[in-house]
């Protein structure tokens, strides 16, 4: 079995939506058999992500509180929270042949 090298990309600081869209395209490429196994390192400007089940009632403060402080609220299609100033890593790795 041939060894597959893991490509590491550091995207620096990138808006959450831009990074999400870019990595979603990479996933589609991997599913189509193109591209390379990749670990993406990225930091987002202050962002709070709200997963599928989250609502404004889950926020600790009103949405205006976040906006006044330059913190973006993003609804996303998966669970979880991303608190401001986190460094993220996303892997796009083919696990099965």
Helices and strands as residue ranges (DSSP letters): E 7-13, H 16-31, E 38-43, E 47-50, G 56-58, H 63-68, E 72-75, E 87-92
